[in-house]
Amino acid sequence: MYPRIVSALFYMFFTCVIFNPEVNGFTIYFYLFIPFLDPGFSRFLASTVRRWSVPLLVAVLLSLTGSPSVAVRVISLAICIGYILYTMDRRINYLHHWMAINVAFALVQFTLYYVDKGLAWQLGPTQLAKTIWGPYATKTFTNFFEIFYFARVSGFSREAGFFSSLLLSSLVLYLFTEKVNKKMVFIYFFGLFIGFSKSSMLLFIFAALYPFRHKLRAVHPLVILVAFIGSVSLMAIYLADHGFFGSETFAHRFGGYPFMYDARLEHLIFGITPADVLAHYKYLPYIRMVEPEALAGVPFAGLPASVADMGLFSALLLFGVVAFTASDGFVMALLLLITSTVSITSVTSFVPIAYVVLYWPRFSAYRAQRMQQQLAEEQQLPRNPLNRFRRAGRQAALSRT
């Protein structure tokens, strides 16, 4: 019972980001500390240490050479990924339960938008966060406005875009790992409808890639990474030449790619701070377009954000670690798409979920192998009712993997 309570708390703070406070400009994510309340999680880490310790150590050391803050984010990501896999292994995963609660609350916001807009705004993320934490409320944006005559809402997320990305990544994980329930799929699609944002359009890209999943799985993840960088760079340079068609959102999402070609060599190799981006490159039209984001500390999104943070060589080596530890090319493509609106080392909820998708095929195979070994060992035990019951349980669990 106790591990279930810890898991429920973790997923509450994990999916309801506005429940986490902010101190001196840094959000204190409670879900980074809650997993260690469960001793079973520590035992899980100890039993699997040989599989994750070396890649994590390499990733942390590479991050330290570029930016200590990135190293902290890498460790934070590892905690989230490890705990989510632990809860899935123990079958105490409440991610989809909390996502359903988020969608239900978003439906209340959506309905009130047409009934009483003032009350809808009071239930928006900004007011809720301030009600809970006062001056320590985390950064939010109640961007309730209509797209195609329908309001977009955010549930318990920072804003509608983050809510949409969280729904999308959770839906992909659900389809990958669970026995599909039509009601749950409907909840996710309904949530994507009322939380509609540009991130929701990735769903169509996923649908287009799905028929080719077997071919993509045969491609090495590093090849997928190089192909993604090349294709997105070409598209971003074209958009930059046309002023991103006046879209500040596109400038923020894709402006980092042309910046890699416009930046000075020292800034490209050693990285650059948001303040220096504005100080040295404000003559570039797309930098002026993302000035508000730069002032907030996030001038770029996607892979270029990591290059700006860490420098080119450290970032490329970190990307290489991710590619070489990925399960296959298909899940690598999914990770790159899901994290295209933020940094690949961001700790915000949908990024750890994307990494769980990345590692799930490999973890699932490891879990099945481990269960087979345990079943083989138990078959050597003396025959008695207790051992027969244990073997039946192992066989049932193995059939579900």
ZITAGI-V276126 format. One record per backbone hydrogen bond with DSSP energy under -1.0 kcal/mol. NH is the residue of the N-H (numbers start at 1). CO is the residue of the C=O. E is the energy in kcal/mol with one decimal. If there is no record, write none. Layout:
# ZITAGI-V276126
nh = <NH/NH>
co = <CO/CO>
e = <E/E>
This chain:
# ZITAGI-V276126
nh = <5/6/7/8/9/10/11/12/13/14/15/16/18/19/20/22/23/26/28/32/33/34/36/37/38/41/43/44/45/46/47/48/51/53/56/57/58/59/60/61/62/63/64/65/67/71/72/73/74/75/76/77/78/79/80/81/82/83/84/85/86/87/88/89/90/92/98/99/100/101/102/103/104/105/106/107/108/109/110/111/112/113/114/115/116/120/121/122/123/124/128/129/130/131/132/133/134/136/137/141/143/144/147/150/152/153/157/163/164/165/166/167/168/169/170/171/172/173/174/175/176/177/178/185/186/187/188/189/190/191/192/193/194/195/200/201/202/203/204/206/207/208/209/210/212/213/216/217/219/224/225/226/227/228/229/230/231/232/233/234/235/236/237/238/239/240/241/243/244/245/246/247/251/252/253/254/255/257/259/260/261/262/263/268/269/270/271/272/277/278/279/280/281/284/288/289/291/294/295/296/297/298/302/307/308/309/310/311/312/315/316/317/318/319/320/321/322/323/324/325/327/332/333/334/335/336/337/338/339/340/342/346/351/353/354/355/356/357/358/359/360/363/364/365/366/367/368/369/370/371/372/373/374/375/376/377/378/379/381/388/389/390/391/392/393/394/395/396/397/398/399>
co = <1/2/3/4/5/6/7/8/9/10/11/12/156/16/17/136/26/23/21/29/30/30/33/34/35/38/39/40/41/42/43/44/48/49/52/53/54/55/56/57/58/59/60/61/63/67/68/69/70/71/72/73/74/75/76/77/78/79/80/81/82/83/84/85/86/87/94/95/96/97/98/99/100/101/102/103/104/105/106/107/108/109/111/111/112/116/117/118/119/121/124/125/126/127/128/129/130/133/134/158/141/142/150/147/145/194/154/159/160/161/162/163/164/165/166/167/168/169/170/171/172/173/174/181/182/183/184/185/186/187/188/189/190/191/197/198/199/200/201/202/203/204/205/206/209/210/212/213/216/220/221/222/223/224/225/226/227/228/229/230/231/232/233/234/235/236/237/240/239/242/243/244/247/248/249/250/251/254/255/256/258/258/259/264/265/266/267/308/273/274/275/276/277/281/284/285/288/290/291/292/294/293/342/303/304/305/306/307/268/311/312/313/314/315/316/317/318/319/320/321/358/328/329/330/331/332/333/334/335/337/339/343/348/349/350/351/352/353/354/355/356/359/360/361/362/363/364/365/366/367/368/369/370/371/372/373/374/375/378/384/385/386/387/388/389/390/391/392/393/394/395>
e = <-1.8/-2.3/-2.4/-2.6/-2.2/-2.6/-2.5/-1.6/-2.2/-2.2/-2.1/-2.1/-1.7/-2.1/-2.1/-3.2/-3.0/-1.8/-2.9/-1.7/-1.8/-2.0/-1.1/-2.5/-1.6/-1.4/-1.9/-2.1/-2.4/-2.3/-2.2/-1.2/-1.8/-2.3/-2.0/-2.6/-2.5/-2.5/-2.6/-2.5/-2.5/-2.1/-2.4/-1.5/-3.9/-1.6/-1.9/-1.9/-2.4/-2.1/-2.3/-2.7/-2.2/-2.0/-2.0/-2.9/-2.7/-2.4/-2.5/-2.4/-2.2/-2.7/-2.0/-2.3/-2.3/-2.9/-2.1/-2.0/-1.8/-1.8/-2.3/-2.3/-2.3/-2.3/-2.5/-2.2/-1.4/-2.1/-2.8/-2.6/-2.6/-1.6/-1.1/-1.1/-3.1/-2.2/-2.5/-1.6/-1.5/-1.3/-2.3/-2.5/-2.1/-2.3/-2.2/-3.0/-1.9/-2.1/-1.6/-2.3/-2.1/-1.2/-3.3/-1.4/-1.2/-2.6/-2.3/-2.1/-2.5/-2.1/-2.4/-2.5/-2.5/-2.6/-2.2/-2.4/-2.2/-2.3/-2.5/-2.5/-1.7/-2.2/-2.3/-2.2/-2.4/-2.1/-2.1/-2.5/-2.8/-2.4/-2.4/-1.7/-2.3/-1.5/-1.1/-1.1/-1.7/-1.8/-1.1/-2.7/-2.2/-1.8/-2.1/-2.0/-1.7/-1.9/-2.6/-2.2/-1.2/-1.6/-2.4/-2.3/-2.6/-2.5/-2.5/-2.4/-2.5/-2.6/-2.1/-2.0/-2.1/-2.9/-2.6/-1.9/-2.4/-2.7/-2.1/-1.7/-3.8/-2.0/-2.3/-2.2/-1.9/-2.1/-2.6/-2.7/-1.8/-1.3/-1.5/-1.2/-1.1/-1.6/-2.5/-2.1/-2.5/-2.4/-1.1/-2.5/-1.9/-1.8/-2.1/-2.4/-2.0/-1.8/-1.8/-1.5/-1.1/-2.5/-2.6/-1.4/-1.3/-2.9/-1.7/-1.6/-2.6/-1.7/-2.8/-2.6/-1.9/-2.0/-2.7/-2.2/-2.1/-2.7/-2.0/-1.9/-2.1/-2.5/-2.8/-1.4/-1.7/-1.4/-2.0/-1.8/-2.4/-2.2/-1.9/-2.7/-2.3/-1.2/-1.1/-1.7/-2.1/-1.4/-1.7/-1.8/-2.0/-2.1/-1.8/-2.1/-1.6/-2.6/-3.4/-1.8/-2.1/-2.7/-2.2/-2.2/-2.4/-2.3/-2.1/-2.0/-2.3/-2.5/-2.4/-2.2/-2.3/-1.6/-1.2/-2.4/-2.1/-2.0/-2.5/-2.2/-1.9/-2.3/-2.5/-2.1/-2.3/-2.6/-1.9>
